[in-house]
Amino acid sequence: MNTQTGIEGFNHSHTIQIRFNDIDILGHATNSVYQQYFDLGRMAYFREVFGTELDWQKEGLVLVSISIDYLTPIELNHSIEVLSKVVRLGNKSLEMVQKLFNRTTGEVAAESKAVMVGYSAKNRQSIPIPTHWRQQISLFETDLPVENRLG
């Protein structure tokens, strides 16, 4: 849970360990590892919200769109966390926003928007977002608009 950052609206945070090989010649985290940080945040979010690991063969999610805005550099000795939030639930897709918060500087280092689609790897096709996922996300994201909760 996000209690120490002071960024309103985010109920989930996940601490990221910066590795030496994340750092480029300029002394900053290279832009390609930001995607990995957001991936780790998403996985931790779903693990916490659903209370279990996903059975990726039966019911999973695939990333179909992502954008990242890089705002401030991250350095090796910084303390960072990923803040994650589902902001929309469609029939087969959901939208998530994330922020990479630098606790060392008190700044948001990057922001991401992602669209994910329900997917059955076993059947190799998209699936509706399962009802039990909708319920758990709706309980966790208490400010999710009503039309996005169980529709």
GIDA-V817483 format. One record per helix or strand of 3 or more residues. SS is the DSSP state (H for helix, E for strand). FROM is the first residue (numbers start at 1). TO is the last residue. If there is no record, write none. Layout:
ss & from & to
SS & FROM & TO
SS & FROM & TO
This chain:
ss & from & to
E & 12 & 16
H & 20 & 22
H & 31 & 50
E & 60 & 70
E & 80 & 89
E & 93 & 102
E & 107 & 120
H & 131 & 140
H & 146 & 148
